[in-house]
Amino acid sequence: MRVDGNHQGACDAAMPRIRNAQSSRQPQYWWTSEIAELRKATLAARKKYQREARRGPAEAENHIFKEASRDLRLAIKRSQDTCWKNLCAEVDHNPWGMAHRWSRGK
């Protein structure tokens, strides 16, 4: 079934195409470049561990992966705590700022 130019134009006007859904999402308020690097390292360590585990015992890779996962978890927790304290402090100065938007889910 073919769609002529008029129908396609009407559809495009009524339903705009989404260019890139990944880039339209906002990162979490606590996400930092340090966490991004730790996540990248953790995923690489997990991939290496899984690859080595298929070949046989991979205790060293498992230890490296567990350490990287722990570091990532701690960095996320530390960042969340810091950002939460900053958000609570901001409420005293600007009640309609980021804390208000965050509480409304926007």
C-alpha positions in Angstrom: 0.0 0.0 0.0 1.4 3.3 -1.0 0.9 6.6 0.7 0.9 9.7 -1.4 2.5 13.0 -0.4 -0.7 14.6 1.0 -1.4 11.7 3.4 2.2 11.5 4.5 2.4 15.3 5.1 -0.8 15.1 7.2 0.5 12.2 9.2 3.9 13.9 9.8 2.0 17.1 11.0 -0.3 15.1 13.3 2.4 12.7 14.6 5.9 14.2 14.6 8.6 11.7 14.3 10.9 11.1 17.2 14.5 11.6 16.2 16.4 9.9 19.0 14.6 8.7 22.1 17.7 8.1 24.1 18.9 11.7 23.8 15.6 13.2 24.8 15.7 11.6 28.3 17.2 13.7 31.1 19.9 12.0 33.2 19.2 11.5 36.9 20.0 14.5 39.0 22.8 12.5 40.8 24.5 11.2 37.6 28.0 12.4 37.2 30.9 11.8 34.7 32.7 9.8 37.4 29.7 7.5 37.7 29.6 7.1 33.9 33.3 6.1 33.9 32.8 3.6 36.8 29.8 2.1 35.0 31.8 1.7 31.8 34.6 0.0 33.8 32.1 -2.2 35.6 30.4 -3.3 32.3 33.8 -4.1 30.8 34.8 -6.1 33.9 31.6 -8.0 33.8 32.0 -8.8 30.1 35.5 -10.0 30.7 34.5 -12.1 33.6 31.6 -13.7 31.7 33.9 -14.5 28.7 36.5 -16.1 31.0 33.9 -18.0 33.0 32.8 -19.8 29.9 36.4 -21.0 29.4 36.8 -22.2 33.0 37.4 -20.9 36.5 37.7 -17.1 36.5 38.2 -16.2 40.1 40.5 -13.2 39.4 38.1 -11.7 36.9 35.2 -12.3 39.3 37.1 -10.5 42.1 37.8 -7.5 39.7 34.2 -7.4 38.7 32.9 -7.5 42.3 35.3 -4.7 43.2 34.2 -2.6 40.2 30.5 -3.2 41.1 31.1 -2.2 44.7 32.9 1.0 43.6 30.1 1.9 41.3 27.4 1.3 44.0 29.3 3.4 46.5 29.9 6.2 44.1 26.1 6.3 43.2 25.2 6.2 46.9 27.7 9.0 47.7 26.4 11.1 44.8 22.8 10.6 45.8 23.4 11.6 49.4 25.3 14.7 48.3 22.7 15.7 45.9 19.9 15.1 48.4 21.6 17.3 50.9 22.1 20.0 48.3 18.4 19.7 47.3 17.3 20.0 50.9 19.5 23.1 51.4 18.1 24.7 48.2 14.6 24.5 49.5 15.4 27.0 52.2 16.6 29.5 49.7 14.4 28.8 46.7 11.2 26.7 47.4 10.1 26.9 43.7 13.4 25.7 42.3 14.8 22.2 41.5 13.3 20.6 44.6 9.8 21.7 43.6 10.2 20.4 40.0 11.7 17.2 41.3 8.8 16.6 43.7 6.3 17.1 40.9 8.1 14.6 38.7 9.1 17.1 36.0 
